[in-house]
Amino acid sequence: MDLRTVQGQLGHASIVLSADTYTSVLPELYHEAAEATARLVLTTARTTARKVRRIRLPQT
């Protein structure tokens, strides 16, 4: 979850308290987010490449 959600769920008055307390778990979340983003980019690139191959421009 993002820090604002953690702050709200735990009732912290300041996001700084949430950040100072829970940033040790964030590197794993960053890694998971990076992997998900990479999957999305690769999937989109493959789909786009297939579409481009299907479009055959007339040769001049």
C-alpha beads as a LAMMPS data file, in Angstrom:
LAMMPS data file: protein, C-alpha beads

60 atoms
59 bonds

1 atom types
1 bond types

-500.0 500.0 xlo xhi
-500.0 500.0 ylo yhi
-500.0 500.0 zlo zhi

Masses

1 110.0

Atoms # bond

1 1 1 0.000 0.000 0.000
2 1 1 1.014 3.579 -0.413
3 1 1 1.992 5.528 2.690
4 1 1 -1.186 7.634 2.735
5 1 1 -3.272 4.476 3.004
6 1 1 -1.035 3.102 5.762
7 1 1 -1.271 6.430 7.573
8 1 1 -5.059 6.405 7.404
9 1 1 -5.488 2.771 8.385
10 1 1 -3.186 3.061 11.380
11 1 1 -4.476 6.455 12.443
12 1 1 -1.108 8.194 12.312
13 1 1 -1.451 11.966 12.589
14 1 1 1.505 12.490 10.272
15 1 1 2.685 10.643 7.186
16 1 1 6.227 11.180 8.503
17 1 1 5.530 8.722 11.334
18 1 1 4.252 6.167 8.834
19 1 1 7.240 6.705 6.551
20 1 1 9.787 6.528 9.366
21 1 1 8.200 3.363 10.752
22 1 1 7.487 1.402 7.591
23 1 1 10.069 2.397 4.983
24 1 1 12.066 -0.736 5.752
25 1 1 9.406 -2.783 3.927
26 1 1 9.312 -0.505 0.897
27 1 1 12.318 -1.886 -1.048
28 1 1 10.443 -5.146 -1.629
29 1 1 7.390 -3.207 -2.762
30 1 1 9.532 -1.158 -5.153
31 1 1 10.925 -4.389 -6.595
32 1 1 7.434 -5.843 -7.057
33 1 1 6.256 -2.618 -8.696
34 1 1 9.271 -2.610 -11.022
35 1 1 8.603 -6.205 -12.056
36 1 1 4.930 -5.449 -12.723
37 1 1 5.876 -2.397 -14.773
38 1 1 8.429 -4.384 -16.773
39 1 1 5.821 -7.067 -17.531
40 1 1 3.371 -4.399 -18.686
41 1 1 5.945 -2.682 -20.897
42 1 1 7.104 -5.958 -22.465
43 1 1 3.550 -7.152 -23.083
44 1 1 2.618 -3.833 -24.667
45 1 1 5.767 -3.817 -26.806
46 1 1 5.054 -7.336 -28.066
47 1 1 1.442 -6.476 -28.860
48 1 1 2.485 -3.311 -30.663
49 1 1 5.152 -5.165 -32.645
50 1 1 2.560 -7.717 -33.793
51 1 1 0.195 -4.947 -34.871
52 1 1 2.949 -3.157 -36.773
53 1 1 3.924 -6.362 -38.582
54 1 1 0.309 -6.841 -39.661
55 1 1 0.218 -3.389 -41.208
56 1 1 2.071 -3.692 -44.457
57 1 1 2.851 -0.323 -45.906
58 1 1 3.062 -0.147 -49.713
59 1 1 6.638 -0.162 -50.874
60 1 1 7.704 2.764 -52.985

Bonds

1 1 1 2
2 1 2 3
3 1 3 4
4 1 4 5
5 1 5 6
6 1 6 7
7 1 7 8
8 1 8 9
9 1 9 10
10 1 10 11
11 1 11 12
12 1 12 13
13 1 13 14
14 1 14 15
15 1 15 16
16 1 16 17
17 1 17 18
18 1 18 19
19 1 19 20
20 1 20 21
21 1 21 22
22 1 22 23
23 1 23 24
24 1 24 25
25 1 25 26
26 1 26 27
27 1 27 28
28 1 28 29
29 1 29 30
30 1 30 31
31 1 31 32
32 1 32 33
33 1 33 34
34 1 34 35
35 1 35 36
36 1 36 37
37 1 37 38
38 1 38 39
39 1 39 40
40 1 40 41
41 1 41 42
42 1 42 43
43 1 43 44
44 1 44 45
45 1 45 46
46 1 46 47
47 1 47 48
48 1 48 49
49 1 49 50
50 1 50 51
51 1 51 52
52 1 52 53
53 1 53 54
54 1 54 55
55 1 55 56
56 1 56 57
57 1 57 58
58 1 58 59
59 1 59 60
